[in-house]
């Protein structure tokens, strides 16, 4: 007879989660390492009580914003190479809908997070309950259904016994390198507290193997033949290189063949910046070196990349006649993009197999090609040096000069986190990544407000390593709440706030597309109603201090260098606040090296919009579909 234990659904779920593990390459780790939570009437008596009951086996972190809790969990999962994740529990209603943005970010970036939102009563004793959204045409719909399109797996547990298959499926998806993303188990608040006799086997330790599928021999032979036939091949390293821990395999292949390696935002750091074959970021935010190689490449070897719009410069970057694509990807959906030759395999396994196929006989690109991209890379580094350099240490720094000051200080131990604004472009072009995980820019969803909570998750996953959250004033205002969490738990992150009085990235884009920067500056209204008056008297440093952070203000480049050095050695959460010089007055980062399709008004009377449309038509004519 099977032995059973009588527990509530919530208690059973917490005990189950505490016994789940992943294993890859002999490394075994907890699949769900902790649970974040904000409690309300939809989860306080269920999951909340269960977390108290089993605090010895399930660590708990108190959040301030539901979206931010997901961001923290995502930062943790990325730093742990997707082998370990966090759960997030919320009440019903607004607590649940606040998860949607974070869930979308996780799913877009293929990063695991388990969402446990409370739900309305399954038994309908009162209808509607507090915060319940009534849907006139469907009695079984709740706000949690908003999470369906942004989740890789969704289930609503309306009976206790339904938890068993639902929980097992949830773990399967979290641990699957192809399907992983946000996983949602919606939990009606009455079901959470209902008791059931659970089979003891449900709580037994269970290990989920993270697979490394090998390449098909036929696809491998075709891939090797394509590489051997190419005269100007280019590798594009995406986030899958990091997820697979394929950096060494990529470096070995590049060194053996001398094929240059460009990187997407997610893939930057796949090779160190000073690796002979590393040519920097690619696409709209990429380097001149990488983008020129892309324009002349006859074979583009994508490794773990989704070929996003920025990477492909909206279909205008890869322009060589007859250019072909070879896609090493664990996901068939991405492996077949751009009508490419698919090599469906784990990135590390696929690269190792391809390298072996190119050794007998040994294959290398022509020396003239190596000389060409090496010289171009050297010229680009001069431009980086110029952007970083501050001839006068007693002036207000530009944004690139802030990065230059940080570049002088960091080692391979440091981790930089960013997601939105003008910083991703400057970082992708300029930052010299020193380790595989130093560069942490979330650009799949480019979500303002990601940086601070993600930094907390990263620091939890990598204790003892310096973690920097780089934010502009616009991003800071979106989501500073988890500063309180960092202070409460003494998570020693450093937040660098760059004050430029508005949305710098969108302001520049607005000017480029004929919208004249309208509504993008943080300024008082002028007499004509426009936002062109004096800057707002907002003191974000004082705000960070009011939330408990130690704050260092930097007015000049000299101040900044001192503040960064002091912050790096701090053992408490610290903010470095610096007001930057705007790029229209002082030279900043090099401009975009490739186009990005942002449609411009087809008819307009204002000269700026008319001129922008003419420029748009010129670029869009160069777009091609790779068939």
LINHU-V503498 format. One record per run of one state. SS is the DSSP state (alpha for helix, beta for strand, coil for the rest). FROM is the first residue (numbers start at 0). TO is the last residue. If there is no record, write none. Layout:
ss:from:to
SS:FROM:TO
SS:FROM:TO
This chain:
ss:from:to
coil:0:2
beta:3:7
alpha:8:16
coil:17:18
beta:19:23
coil:24:25
beta:26:29
coil:30:30
beta:31:36
coil:37:42
alpha:43:52
coil:53:58
beta:59:61
coil:62:64
alpha:65:78
coil:79:83
beta:84:89
coil:90:92
alpha:93:96
coil:97:98
alpha:99:107
coil:108:111
beta:112:118
coil:119:141
alpha:142:149
coil:150:151
beta:152:156
coil:157:160
alpha:161:173
coil:174:180
beta:181:187
alpha:188:191
coil:192:193
beta:194:198
alpha:199:202
coil:203:204
beta:205:208
coil:209:215
alpha:216:228
coil:229:231
beta:232:236
coil:237:237
alpha:238:242
coil:243:245
alpha:246:256
coil:257:258
beta:259:262
coil:263:276
beta:277:280
coil:281:286
alpha:287:295
coil:296:297
beta:298:302
coil:303:322
beta:323:328
coil:329:330
alpha:331:334
coil:335:335
alpha:336:338
coil:339:339
beta:340:343
coil:344:345
alpha:346:356
coil:357:357
beta:358:358
coil:359:360
beta:361:361
coil:362:365
alpha:366:387
coil:388:396
beta:397:397
alpha:398:408
coil:409:413
beta:414:417
coil:418:421
alpha:422:429
coil:430:437
beta:438:440
coil:441:448
alpha:449:460
coil:461:465
beta:466:471
alpha:472:477
coil:478:481
alpha:482:487
coil:488:492
beta:493:498
coil:499:500
beta:501:501
coil:502:502
alpha:503:511
coil:512:519
beta:520:520
coil:521:521
beta:522:522
coil:523:533
beta:534:534
coil:535:538
alpha:539:545
coil:546:548
beta:549:553
coil:554:555
alpha:556:567
coil:568:572
beta:573:578
coil:579:579
beta:580:580
coil:581:605
alpha:606:619
coil:620:626
